[in-house]
Amino acid sequence: MSTRKGIEPVTLFAYSYILFCTVFVPVLLTPQLFSGFRRGVNIVYEKLKVEIIRNTKRALPSVVQNYWIGEKDWGLNLHMTMPKIVNSSYNKSVVESDIESFLNSYAESLTEVIPKEQMPEELNLKYSFECCLKKDLNGKKEIYLLKNKTDEKRAILRITKDFPQEDAIEEAVLLKRLNHPGVPKVYDWYEKDGKKYIVREYIEGRTLYEIVKTGGELSVQDIFGIMLKLTDILSYLHSQSPPVIHRDIKPQNIIVGKDGEISLIDFGIARVHKEESTHDTSVILTYDYASPEQYGFEQTTPLSDIYSLGVLMLYMATGNTNRTDLESQIVNNKLRILIERCIAFNPKERIQSVNRIHNYIIKNNDNKNATKSLKPSLTVYLMLASLCLLVFSYVIGSNFGRKSGMKSGYDNGYGIGYTEGYEAVPLINIEDNVVDSNRGNLAGNMVTDSGSFAAYGDENLFYIFNGDIYKMSGSGAESELLVKGQNASRLSYYNGWLYYSSGTRIMQTNIYTLKTDVLHENISGGLYIVNGNYYITNNSSISILNIVDGGIKAVNIGSYYEQLNIDKEIIAYVAGDENGIVTSGLNGEGRKKVFDGVVKGICIYNGDVFCSIGEMGSGALMKIDGNSGKEELIAEVDATLLNVIDNGIFFIDAFDETINLMSHNGKIRKKITKNKVEDFNIAGDWIFYHDDEKENGLWSVRLDGTNDHLIQSRR
């Protein structure tokens, strides 16, 4: 109590006791303040010991394990006793020397328990053992970390015995002929007493598995950056003659170095591709990452590695390999589409080369140097930035926390709702195709290399197969032969008549009476009917045919052209002798270039010129106004063979060679068929196309992608 005489003695004693307990006792009981940082040596030692036990426990003899674990002391000189008198000053060199001493003692003990007489003599002379990384219980496979006695460079020793699936000598011979910075170099290989030894380069760094497990999922930019370097390695492997297939691409076999570079290791089950073989001689795989053909039913090809790359990207993006419901797992459309194209069950439906993956990423990646974010230095910067952001957020959080929380909740709720409802919303409203009766065929049908092969008229579908003309029912189920033996091509329909080329003649056949006449003889080219005008076209000239008297009038548009389109008022084509798109009037007047550059396809629709531009591997869809010449970008897509109708823009995606549909504004896209196609025509509500590989035949599919089926086969 406080009185006029001051603080009572009892109270003063109580205050002093509290002060002593709260301030001085913790100081006295804190060993670091007296023992210094030297005690950290023991901590480092213990952690290092535990880590080595964890990594080598199965590989080391039980006597070594028991000693470290503390069960028995067999006298092996492994333990490092700490000095009883601890200096108060910290000496970094002492710590490092103690750690080095421990590692040396472990290496010496490991050498003692490994019988030298069992190892090749050259191996013992050239290398010393540092640690055992792995040892199978059945003795088929052992892995050690070595050090070269001459230059002290580390190396990996892999030993196999009675293990043909992962033959060390086969791996050595394979690696010896490879020379790429992302592939480990082989130093030596030996064989002794049924065991096979390979010594290869030691790659320092962390595996992708460790990075994802400890740091969580990677960003899209990081994934694309890693994939660029991986595809560079695999492009080198697959370009060998014969191609080298890794067959075991997984995060545990990909090393990210301190400099951000990528290395692909473990070629133990790699194989060279044999064209004549139908299946592999051995089946060994990592289940989550192995392609379906690796289960022994077919021979593995470079497409097997592409499948594994797809699963690898999925793991980096999500932390798992669950292939179902990718739309809810991966928000980024570009990444999801790439993964889907890589992990297709049928190898023919996958991306066909790692170079195409590389080009896809280059075109869609906003940050080409993404892997640099994996470097430790930048990680430190990010941690510091996060700390500053945390402090800043704490200061202003009371003012903006509620507002940010409401916005975040709204965004998350909206995103989830959008994802769940996405599939329920139709991509493009497919309506009945309105056919212009003033045209013999669609402009997009006329530009195929062999000319149009499908047409529509009077609610009938007509198509050419092997030079014969068939009529197909509206359901697509039945076909009827109409014209046989005419070697028909360049098909059109107009006012009840089928028009087609037959050698040097232009023929016409009435669809009701099947009466066939020769419209014009001794002329090369096909018939192009627009607004009652009959144009005869080939790659070097255009003429107007008078069907009454047979007279021909030339249209002057130049010496050579490709992908000719004729509309009601204009002619558009790709200038064959120069890059770009040229338009003119129907008689060749007013000729002008409306686009200068590489053009892969054009199609006139409602007076406007739709075109696909750009080099192979990249490109864009663009619309050029027929009156003003104004250019409008529709979408960035590598497209060929355009066919534009009321329902949208149909095109072949050069990336996977499938037919796709895009809205006129480019905002919505839909894949029509998964088959690879050579070309296609649109007739009524159907698409007719020649497949690239499957049946070498003619297929038909509705405009909305349903009822995709083979109607004629050449096999």
LUMLO-997339 format. One record per residue: x, y, z of N, C-alpha, C in turn; residue in three letters. Coordinates in steps of 0.05 Angstrom, whole numbers, plus 5000, padded with zeros to 4 digits. Example, Ala and Ser with C-alpha at 12.3 -4.5 7.8 and 13.67 -1.06 7.14 Angstrom:
! LUMLO-997339
526448865156524649105156526449345156Ala/525749555142527349795143525850015157Ser/
This chain:
! LUMLO-997339
501749765000500050005000501850255000Met/500850464987502350724986501250895008Ser/503150995026502351165048504051415046Thr/503651585066505251835067508251765072Arg/508751535084511451455089512751325064Lys/511151285043512151155019511050875016Gly/512350714999511350444994512250255016Ile/510350105026510849915047512849705038Glu/514449605057516549405050515449155036Pro/513149065046511948815034511248865005Val/510049094999509249154972511749184954Thr/513849324965516349354949517549084943Leu/517448904962518548634957517048484935Phe/514348514936512648384916513248484888Ala/513448754886514048874859516748784849Tyr/518748774867521348694859521448394850Ser/519948234864519847944856518547904829Tyr/516348064824515048044798516948134776Ile/518348354780520248454760522448254755Leu/523448124776525547924773524647684756Phe/522147594762521047364748520447414718Cys/519547654713518747714685521047804667Thr/523147914679525348024663527847854665Val/528847814689531547704692531547394690Phe/529447264700529346974699529346874670Val/527646984651527846894623530546934611Pro/531847154619534547204608536546994617Val/536346924643538146734654537746454643Leu/535146394636534446134626534646104596Leu/535546304582535846294553538646214546Thr/539145964537541845864533543346014511Pro/541846104490543246224468544746474476Gln/543746614497545146854506547746804519Leu/548146554527550646474541552346284524Phe/551046104510552545904494553246004467Ser/552046234458552646334431551346164410Gly/552146214386550946074364552345804358Phe/554445754373555845504368554045264372Arg/552045294390550145074394548645014369Arg/548445204350547045154325548344924309Gly/550944874315552244654301550844394307Val/550244354332548944104340546244074327Asn/544744304324542144294311542444214282Ile/544344354268544844284240545643994237Val/547343904255548243624254545943434257Tyr/544243484277541943304282540043294258Glu/539543534247537743544223538943394200Lys/541543444195542843304173542843004177Leu/543242924202543242634207540442514202Lys/538342644210535642544206535042534176Val/535942744161535442744132536742514118Glu/539342464126540742244113539541984120Ile/538641954145537341704153534841664137Ile/533341884133530741864118531341774089Arg/533441884077533941824049535441564044Asn/536841464065538541234060537941004078Thr/535841024094535340814114535040534101Lys/533740524079533340264066535840164053Arg/537640354046539940274032542240194050Ala/542440314074544740264092544339994107Leu/546539874114546339624130545039684157Pro/543839484168542339524193544139614216Ser/546739544215548539624237548739924238Val/548940044214549140334212546540464221Val/544340354211541740464219541340454249Gln/541940224261541440194290543140384306Asn/545540434297547340614312546140894312Tyr/545340984288544341264287541741294302Trp/540141084300537541104313537841084343Ile/540040974352540540964380539840694393Gly/539340494376538640234388541040094399Glu/543340104383545839964391548140134382Lys/550440104396552840244388554840024380Asp/555340004353557039804343559939904339Trp/560440134349563240234348563940374323Gly/562140414304562740554280563140854286Leu/565240964275566041244281564241434265Asn/561641454273559841624258558941864275Leu/558841834301557642044317559642264322His/558742514322560442744327559642854354Met/561442834374560742944400561343234400Thr/559543384414559843674416561543744440Met/563143954438564844044460563144114484Pro/564044034508562544104532562744394539Lys/565044514532565344804537564644944511Ile/562545104512561445234489562345524488Val/563545604466564345884464561946064460Asn/561946304470559746494467559746624440Ser/561946604425562146724398561446524377Ser/560246614355559546434333561646444312Tyr/562546214303564546194282563446024260Asn/562846154237561546014215563345804203Lys/565945854202567845654191567845404208Ser/567545434234567445204252564945034245Val/562645164241560245014235560544864209Val/561644994188561944864162563944634164Glu/566044674179568044464182566844224197Ser/565144274216563944054231562043894213Asp/560444044196558643904178560243744158Ile/562443864147564143724128565343474141Glu/566043504167567243274181565243054184Ser/562743134190560642924192560142784166Phe/560042934143559542814117561942624110Leu/564342714116566642554110566642294126Asn/565842314152565742074168563541884158Ser/561241994149559141834138560141694112Tyr/561541844095562541734070564541504075Ala/566241554095568241344102566841094112Glu/564741124128563340894139561840754117Ser/560640914098559240794076561140624059Leu/563540734054565540594039566340324052Thr/566440334079567140094094565039874091Glu/562439944090560339744089559739654061Val/560939794040560639704012563039544004Ile/562739293999565139123992566339223966Pro/568939313967570239413944570639193923Lys/570938953932571438743913569038683895Glu/566638773903564338733887564038953865Gln/565439173869565339393850567539363828Met/567039463804569139463784571639613794Pro/573939513787576439633797576739923787Glu/575939973762576140243751574440443767Glu/572140343776570240513791571540593818Leu/572740403832573940453858576340643855Asn/577840623833580140793830579341083823Leu/577141113810576441383799574541533817Lys/572841393833570741523848570841443877Tyr/569841613894569341553922566341573928Ser/565341413946562441413953561841633973Phe/559741783968558841993987556441904003Glu/554341793989552041694003550441513985Cys/548741353998546941173984544241313982Cys/543341353957540741483953538441293952Leu/538841053943536640863940537740583937Lys/536340393949537140113946534639943949Lys/533939803927531639623928532139393946Asp/530039303959530239073977531038823962Leu/530138793937530738553922533438573908Asn/534838793911537538823901537738863871Gly/535538923858535538973829536539243821Lys/536439433839537039713832538239853856Lys/540539983852541840143873542740413860Glu/542640623876543440883867545241013888Ile/547541113880549441233899550341503888Tyr/551041683907552341933900555341903903Leu/556741963881559641933880561042203878Leu/563642193883565342433878567842343864Lys/568442483842570842423826573242503842Asn/575142313845577542363861579342573849Lys/579142613823580942803809579943083810Thr/577443133801576443403800574343463821Asp/573643253838571643273859568843343850Glu/568343293824565643333814563843093823Lys/561343153830559542943838558342803814Arg/557542553818556342393797554442203810Ala/552642093793550641903802551441623791Ile/551441433809552041153801549440993804Leu/548640863782546240693782547140413775Arg/546340223792547039943789544439783785Ile/544439613765542139433760543139143758Thr/541338963767541938683765539338523760Lys/539438363739537038213731534638393728Asp/535038623715532938823713532838923684Phe/531838763665531938833637530239083630Pro/528239133647526539373641528039633645Gln/530039633663531639873667534639793666Glu/535539713643538339623640540139863640Asp/542139863659543940083662545740123637Ala/546539903625548239923601546740033578Ile/544139953574542540063553542140363557Glu/541740453582541540733587544140883580Glu/546340763587548940893582549440923552Ala/548840713536549240723507547440933495Val/544940953506543041153496544041433502Leu/544841483527545641753535548241833521Leu/549941643514552541703503552241843476Lys/550141773461549841903435548142153435Arg/547342243460545742483462547542713472Leu/546942953462548543183470546643423472Asn/545543463496543643683500544043783529His/544044043534544444143562542344053581Pro/540043973572537943883589537843583594Gly/539843443583540043143586542743083600Val/542642933622545242873637547242723619Pro/549742793622551842663607552742413621Lys/553442213606554441963617557441963617Val/558641883640561541893644562741613638Tyr/561741413652562841143649560640933652Asp/561240703642559440473648561140213649Trp/560240033666561739783671559739553673Tyr/560839313672559239073677561038873691Glu/560038753713561538573729559738383745Lys/560238133743558737923759555737953756Asp/554838003732551938023727550738293734Gly/552338473745551338743752552238933731Lys/550539133725551139333705551239613719Lys/553339763712553840023726553840243705Tyr/552640473713552840713696553440943715Ile/555341113707556041353722555341593704Val/553541753713552641983697552842243713Arg/552442453699552642723711550642763734Glu/551442893755549642963777548543243772Tyr/545843263772544443513767543643623794Ile/544643863801543943983826541444153823Glu/539544123842537044273841534844133855Gly/532444223850530044103863528243983841Arg/526843763847525043653828522443813828Thr/521043803806518343933804516543823825Leu/516843563832515143443852515543583879Tyr/518043633887518643773912517644063911Glu/517944193888517044473886514044503890Ile/512544323877509644343879508644253907Val/509944043918509143933944509544143966Lys/511744283964512444473986511344753981Thr/511244833956510345103949507645133938Gly/506344913932503644923921503644943890Gly/501244973879500944983850502445213838Glu/503345173813504745383798502845553782Leu/503745793776502145963759502245873730Ser/500345973714500345903685502945993672Val/503946223679506446323667508746143674Gln/508846043699511045863707510745593692Asp/508345493689507845243675508745263646Ile/507845483633508645523605511645553602Phe/512945693621515745723620517245463622Gly/516345293640517545023643517144853618Ile/514744873608514044713584515644793560Met/516245053557517945133535520645003535Leu/521844973559524444853561524244543559Lys/522044433569521744143567521244063537Leu/519644213523519144153495521744183479Thr/523444363487526044393473527644133476Asp/527644023501529143773506527843543490Ile/525243523491523843303478523943323448Leu/523943573438524243613409526943503399Ser/529043543416531643433409531543123410Tyr/530243003430530142713433528542593410Leu/526242713404524442593384525542633356His/527442823352528542873326530842683319Ser/531642523339533842323334532842113314Gln/534641973302534041763283535141503293Ser/533441313303530641343307529941523331Pro/527441613334526741783356527241653383Pro/528141813403528441713430526041793446Val/524741593458522241643474522941603503Ile/522541803520523241783548521541583563His/518941593560517041403571516541423601Arg/517941603615517541633644517741923652Asp/516342093637516242373644514342413668Ile/515442513690513842563714515342773730Lys/514042903749515343123764517843033779Pro/518042783787520342693801522842673783Gln/522442663757524642633738525342903724Asn/524343123734524943383723526243553744Ile/528643643739530243803758530244093750Ile/529544263769529744553765532344643779Val/534244733764536844823775536645093788Gly/538845163802538945423816538745653796Lys/539545603771539445813751536845813736Asp/534945643744532345633731532245453707Gly/534445323700534545143677533244883684Glu/532244743664530744493667532444263657Ile/532444043672533843793663531943563666Ser/532043383646530443143646532242903652Leu/531642763674533442543683531942273681Ile/533442063689532441793691531441683663Asp/533441603647532841493621532841183623Phe/532341083646532440793650530540633634Gly/528140733628526240583612525840713585Ile/527540903578527341033551527840823530Ala/526540863506526840683484527040843458Arg/528240713438528240833411525740723397Val/524540893381522140813367522840623343His/521440403341521840213320519340203303Lys/519640293277517240323260515840053255Glu/517439833254516239583247514939443270Glu/515339543294514339403318511439503324Ser/509839313334507039383340506639423370Thr/508539333387508339363415511139363428His/511339453453513839463466514539183477Asp/517239133479518038883490517838863520Thr/517739093534517439093563515439313571Ser/514039253592512039443602512839533630Val/513739783633514339893659513540183658Ile/512140273678510940543676510340653703Leu/509840913703508741063727505841113721Thr/504040983736501240963728499941233723Tyr/500341433739498941683735499741823710Asp/502241783701503341933679503641773653Tyr/503241513654503641343631501241363612Ala/501941363586499841383565498441113563Ser/496041103552494540843550496140633534Pro/497640713514499040523498501440393513Glu/502240523535504440413550503740163567Gln/501140103567500239863582500639613565Tyr/502139623543502939393529501339323504Gly/499339473497497639403474498839513448Phe/500239733449501539843425504339923432Glu/505939973411508640083416508440373423Gln/510140453442510240733450511540893427Thr/510641143424511641333404512141593417Thr/513141793403513342063415510742173426Pro/508542073416505942153426505442063455Leu/506841853463506641763491507941963510Ser/510142083502511342303518509542543519Asp/508142603497506342833497504042783517Ile/503042543519500942483539502042543567Tyr/504442453573505642493599505942793605Ser/506642943584506943233587504243363596Leu/502043263584499443363591498843313621Gly/499343073630498843003658500743173676Val/503143213667505143373683504043663686Leu/503043773665501844043667499544053686Met/497843843685495643823703496543813732Leu/498743663737499843653765500843923774Tyr/502344053756503444323764501244523769Met/499044493755496844693757495044643781Ala/494744383789492744313810493944163833Thr/496344053831497543893852496643613852Gly/494943533832494043253830493943173800Asn/493242923795493142823767490342733760Thr/488342853773485542783767484742893740Asn/484142723721483542813693480642883689Arg/478942843708476142893705475443183712Thr/473443293699472343553705474543773704Asp/475943783682478143973680477144263680Leu/474744313671473744583669473544713697Glu/472844553717472644663744475344673758Ser/477244503749479844503761481644723751Gln/481544773725483344963712481745183699Ile/481945423710480445653700481545763674Val/484245753671485445873647484745693623Asn/483345803604482445653580484745553563Asn/486745723559489045653542490545413553Lys/490945413579492345183592490544933591Leu/487944963597486244733597486044603569Arg/485744773549485544663522488044513514Ile/490344623522492944483516493044213530Leu/492244203555492243953570490443743557Ile/487943833550486043653538487143533512Glu/488443703496489543603471491843413475Arg/493243433497495543263502494642993513Cys/492542983529491842733543489542583530Ile/489042643504486942483490487642193490Ala/485642023494486141733496487241623471Phe/486141703448487141613422489541773414Asn/491841643410494241793403493941973378Pro/492241893359491842043335490342313340Lys/488942323363487542573369489142763387Glu/491542683394493242853410494743053392Arg/495943263405497743433390499943253379Ile/500643293354502343093341505343133344Gln/506143353356509043383361509443583383Ser/511743563397512443753418512944033406Val/513644043381514144303368511444463367Asn/509244323362506644453362505944553390Arg/506644403410506144503438507844753442Ile/510244753433512044983436510845233422His/509945193398508745413383506245523396Asn/504645333406502145413420502745593444Tyr/504745513459505545663483506645933476Ile/508345943456509546193447507346393439Ile/505246283426503046453416501246553439Lys/501046383460499046443481500246533507Asn/502946523510504146593535504946883535Asn/504047023556504647313558507347363571Asp/508447163584511047203598512946983589Asn/514747043571516546843560518646763579Lys/519146913600521346853619520146763645Asn/518046593643516546533668518246373687Ala/519946193678521346013696523346163714Thr/523946413707525746563724524546613752Lys/521946593753520646633779521246403798Ser/522346183788523045953805525745993818Leu/527246203810529946243822529646323851Lys/531446233868531346293897531446593902Pro/533146743886533447033892530747173889Ser/529247113868526747233864524747153885Leu/525046903895523246813916523646983941Thr/526147053947526647223970525347493967Val/525547603942524347863937521347843941Tyr/520147623932517247593935516447583964Leu/518147443980517547424009517647704022Met/519747854015519948124026517648304017Leu/516848273992514548423982512048343996Ala/511748084001509347994016509248104044Ser/511648124057511748234084510948524084Leu/512048674065511248964063508248994058Cys/507248824040504448834034502748764059Leu/503748584075502248504100502048744119Leu/504348884122504349114140502449334129Val/502649374103501049584091498049514093Phe/497449254089494649164091493549204120Ser/495349154139494449184167493749474173Tyr/495249654162494849944168492150034156Val/491649954131489250064118486949864118Ile/487449624130485349424128482749494141Gly/482849654164480449724178478649904161Ser/479850044141478250224124477050084100Asn/478649894089477749774064477149474066Phe/477449364090477049074093474248984085Gly/472249134096469549054090468849064060Arg/469749284048469149314019470549094003Lys/473049034009474548833995473248553999Ser/472448504024471148244029468648204013Gly/467048414012464548393996465148353967Met/467048493956467748463928468848183923Lys/470648083941471747823937469647603938Ser/467747633957465547443959463847433934Gly/463347673924461747693899463247563876Tyr/465847623873467347513851467547213852Asp/468047103877468246813880465546683874Asn/463446793884460846683879460046683850Gly/460746913837460146933809461746733793Tyr/464346703800466046523786465146233788Gly/464346153812463345883816460745833801Ile/458946033802456446003788456845993758Gly/458746153748459346153720460445883711Tyr/462245773727463445513720461445293720Thr/459645293740457645083742455545103720Glu/454945343712452945383691453945393663Gly/456545383660457745413633456745203613Tyr/456844953622456144733604453144733597Glu/451544853614448644853609447845063588Ala/449645243583449045453564449945373536Val/448245373515449245303488451245503479Pro/453345403466455445583456454445753433Leu/453345633413452345783390449645673382Ile/447845853377445045773370445045693341Asn/445045433335445145323308442245323297Ile/441845473276439245483263439445353235Glu/437145303223437245193196438745373177Asp/440445253161442045403142440345503119Asn/440245763115438645873093440445883069Val/439545733048441245703024440345913003Val/442346042992441846242971441246102944Asp/438746112935438045972910439246092885Ser/440446332888441746452865444646362861Asn/445546192878448246092876448245792870Arg/450145712854450445422849451745272873Gly/453245422889454445302912455545522930Asn/456245452955457345652973460145732964Leu/460845982970463546072963465645912977Ala/465145843002467145683017467445403006Gly/465445292993465645022981467445022956Asn/467445242942468845252916471845272918Met/472945332942475845392944477545152952Val/476244922956477944682963479744612939Thr/481844472945483844412924482644252901Asp/480844072907479643902886476944022876Ser/476144252886473644362879471344272897Gly/469044382894466744302911465944022907Ser/465243872928464343592926461743542940Phe/460343752949457643722961456043972954Ala/453443922950451644142943448844092954Ala/447244302955444444272966442544412947Tyr/440144292943438144412927435544262928Gly/433344412928430644292929430444092952Asp/431544162975431443992999432843722995Glu/434743712977436343472972439243532977Asn/440743322986443643342990445043172969Leu/447043292957448543152936451543162943Phe/452942942937455842942942457242762921Tyr/459842802918461442652900463342472916Ile/463442212908465342032920466441852898Phe/469141842896470541682876469441742847Asn/468741992842467942082816465042032810Gly/463541902828460641852824459042052841Asp/456642122833454942312847452642152861Ile/452342212887450342082904448342292915Tyr/445942202921444042362935443642242963Lys/443742412983443442313011440842413023Met/439642243039437142323052437742533073Ser/435642673081435942883101436842793128Gly/436342533135437242423160440142343160Ser/441242323136444042233133444441943134Gly/442241783134442541493138442841343111Ala/441741453089441741303064442841473042Glu/444141343023445241472999444341322974Ser/443841472953442841362928444741452905Glu/445641272889447441332867445841462844Leu/446641702835445341842814446841832788Leu/449441902789451041922764453541752769Val/454041562750456241372753458041392729Lys/460641362734462541342712463341592698Gly/462641822709463342082696465842212707Gln/467042092727469442212740468842502747Asn/466642542762465542812767467342962787Ala/467343222784468643402804467343682802Ser/467943852821466944132821463844142818Arg/462544042838459644002837458144262845Leu/455944322830454144542837451344452831Ser/449444602843446544552837445244822831Tyr/443544822809442145072802439745002786Tyr/437345082796434845052782434244772773Asn/434644572791433944302784436044142770Gly/438344262765440544132750443044122767Trp/444443892765447043862776449143932755Leu/451044102761453144182743455844072754Tyr/457443962737459943852746461943832723Tyr/464443812730466543772709467043472706Ser/467643402681468343122674470543132653Ser/473043112663475243142645475343422633Gly/475243442606475243712593472443802586Thr/470443672598467643752592466243852617Arg/464344022613462544112635459843982629Ile/458843832649456443672645454143782662Met/451743702655449343772671447543532672Gln/446343472695444543252699442043342714Thr/439743282703437243362716436743172739Asn/436143282763435843112787433242952787Ile/431343022769428742882769428742672747Tyr/429742732723429642542701432242402698Thr/434342502711437142402709438242422680Leu/436942592664437942642637440642792639Lys/442642712624445242822625446042942598Thr/447043192598447843322573450643442577Asp/451943492555454543632555453943932551Val/454744082572454244372570456444512554Leu/458944422557461144542542463444342540His/464744332517466944142513469544282510Glu/471644122512474444222507475044472523Asn/474644452549475344672566476144562593Ile/478244682604479144592631478144792652Ser/477344682674476344852696473644762705Gly/472544912724469944842735467945072732Gly/465445002737463345202734462745332761Leu/462445592760461845752784459345922778Tyr/457045852790454545982783453746182805Ile/453446442797452546652815450646832800Val/448246862811446247052800445647002771Asn/445446752763444846692735447246702716Gly/449546782726451946792710453546542714Asn/454646432692456146182692459046252687Tyr/460646232708463546292706465046032703Tyr/466846022684468745792681471345882693Ile/472345742714474645822729476745612729Thr/479245692728481545522735483645702748Asn/486045612753487945772768489146002753Asn/488646022727489946232712488046422697Ser/485446352696483646522682480746492691Ser/479146692686476246682691474846772666Ile/472746622658471146682635468246662642Ser/466546822627463646802631462546642607Ile/460946432613459846252593456946332586Leu/456446362561453646402552452546132545Asn/450646022562449745752558447845722535Ile/446945952523445245932500446745882474Val/448846042469450346012445453145902449Asp/453945852474456545732480458845932479Gly/458246192476460346392475461746422502Gly/464246502500465846542525467146822524Ile/466846962547468047232550469947232573Lys/472447312568474547312589474147532609Ala/474847482634474847682655477747722663Val/478747972661481548032666481948082696Asn/483147892710483847932738486747882744Ile/488347802725491147742730491847472718Gly/494447402722495447162710495046912726Ser/494946942753494746702770493446772796Tyr/491646602806490246652831489646402845Tyr/488946422871488146202887485646282903Glu/484046082912481746122929479846332919Gln/479046292894477146492882474446492895Leu/473446732901470746772912469346972894Asn/466946902885465247082869462647132884Ile/462047382888459547462902457747612883Asp/455647732893453747872876455048112862Lys/456948242875458048482863461148482860Glu/462548312875465448322874466648042870Ile/469148042861470747802860473047842879Ile/473647642895475947652914477647402911Ala/480247432913481947202911484647262923Tyr/486247052928488947082937490747092912Val/492347312910494047342887496347132888Ala/496446962868498346752869501246842864Gly/501647062850504347162844505247372864Asp/503547432884504347622905502647572929Glu/503647632953502147592977499847792978Asn/497547712991495447892995492847812982Gly/490747972988488047932977487448152958Ile/486348072935485548262914482648242909Val/481248472904478448472897478148632871Thr/475848572858475248722833472248702829Ser/471248842808468448812800468048542785Gly/465548482778464948222766466248192738Leu/466948412725468248402699471248462701Asn/472348462726475148512729475848802733Gly/473948982732474449272735475049342764Glu/476449562769476949662796478649472812Gly/480649342800482349152814484049292834Arg/484049202859485649322880486349112902Lys/488649162915489548992936488449102963Lys/486848932977485649023002487148923026Val/488948733022490648643045493248543034Phe/495448623047498148543039499348373061Asp/499848123056500947943076500347653069Gly/501147473086500747183082497847113088Val/496546993069493646923071493446613068Val/491946493086491646203085488746123077Lys/486946303077484246243068482446493068Gly/480546503048478646723047475946613041Ile/473846763048471146693041469446953042Cys/467846993020466047223019463447153033Ile/462447343049459847303062458547583065Tyr/456147613054454747863055456448103046Asn/457948063025459548283014462148333028Gly/462648213051465148243066467048013061Asp/469648063063471647853058472647763085Val/472047513092473247383117475747243108Phe/477847273124480447153116481947053141Cys/483646853136485546753156488346833147Ser/489746973164492347083157494446983176Ile/497047023169499246953186500746703177Gly/503146673188504846443182503646193195Glu/504645963186503745713198504745703227Met/503045603244503645593273502545833288Gly/501746033274500446273286498746403265Ser/496846563274495146693255492746823268Gly/490946933251488647063262486447063240Ala/483947073250481647113232481047413231Leu/480447503207479947793203477647823183Met/476248053186474148123167474848383154Lys/474648393127475148643112472548733100Ile/471748973107469249093097469349113066Asp/467349013053467349013024467149283011Gly/466049483026465849753015468149933023Asn/468749953049470750133059473550013059Ser/473749753059476349623062477449613090Gly/475749703110476649703138477049423148Lys/479349383162479949123173479049103202Glu/477948863209477048813236478048543245Glu/479548543267480548283278478248143292Leu/477947883285475747723298476847563321Ile/479047413316480147243337482947153328Ala/484647093348487246993343487146683342Glu/487046573319486846283315488246213289Val/489645993288490945903264489045733248Asp/487645853229485445733214486145703185Ala/485045493172485245463143482445393133Thr/482045413107479645333093477145443106Leu/476545693103474245823115471745763099Leu/469445753113466845733101464945883119Asn/464046113110462446293127459546293117Val/457746223136454846223130453446373153Ile/450746373153449246523173449846423201Asp/450446163205450846053231453546123243Asn/455446223227458046293237460246223218Gly/462746223228465146173212466045883217Ile/465845723197466945443199469745443188Phe/471545303201474345303192475745053202Phe/478044993190479744783200481844903218Ile/482044813242484144903261486744773253Asp/488744933245491244823236492744683259Ala/491944743283493344623306492844323309Phe/490244253307489643963310488043863285Asp/487744023265486443943239483643853243Glu/482143973261479343913265477544143255Thr/475044083250473144293241472044433266Ile/472144703265471144863287469145073277Asn/467445163295465445373288465945603307Leu/466045843296466346083312464146283304Met/463146433325461146633319462446853302Ser/460847013289461847223271463547433285His/463047463311464547663327466947543341Asn/467247273338469647143350469447083379Gly/467247133392467047103421466446823430Lys/465146663413464346393420465446193400Ile/466445973410467645773392466745493400Arg/466445313381465545043386466944853366Lys/467844633377469144423360466944253349Lys/466944213323464844053309465443763309Ile/467943693302468743413300471543383311Thr/472043153323474643093334476442963313Lys/475242873291476842753270478642953256Asn/480942863247482643033231481543033202Lys/481543263190480243293164482243413143Val/481743343118483343463096481843703085Glu/479243683081477643903071474743853079Asp/473044053074470244013080468544203062Phe/466044113058463944273045461444283062Asn/459944493059457344523074455144503053Ile/453144333060450744293042448344273060Ala/446544473059444244473076445044493105Gly/444044313122444744303150447044103156Asp/448444023136450543823139453243923130Trp/455343803142458043843134459143583123Ile/460243583099461443353087464543393088Phe/466043193097468943233099470342973093Tyr/472843003083474642773079476442753103His/476442513116478142483139481042453131Asp/482842513149485642523143486942253147Asp/485842083166487341833173485541593176Glu/483141623188481741393199480941193177Lys/479141273159478041083140478741173111Glu/480141393108480741503082478141523066Asn/476041623078473441633065472041903069Gly/469441903063467842143065465942113089Leu/465842323105464242333129462242563127Trp/460142543144458242763146457542803175Ser/457043063182456343133209454543373207Val/452643393225450843623225452343873234Arg/451244103228452544363234453044403263Leu/451344273280451744303309453644093321Asp/454843923304456743723313455643453320Gly/453043413316451743153322451742973297Thr/451242723302450942523281453442513263Asn/455742513274458242493259458642203251Asp/458642143225458841873216460041843189His/461141603183462341543158460141463138Leu/460241583114458241513094459441363070Ile/461941403064463341253043466241203052Gln/467240973045470040903052471440793028Ser/474040863026475640763004476940503011Arg/476740413036478040163045476239933040Arg/
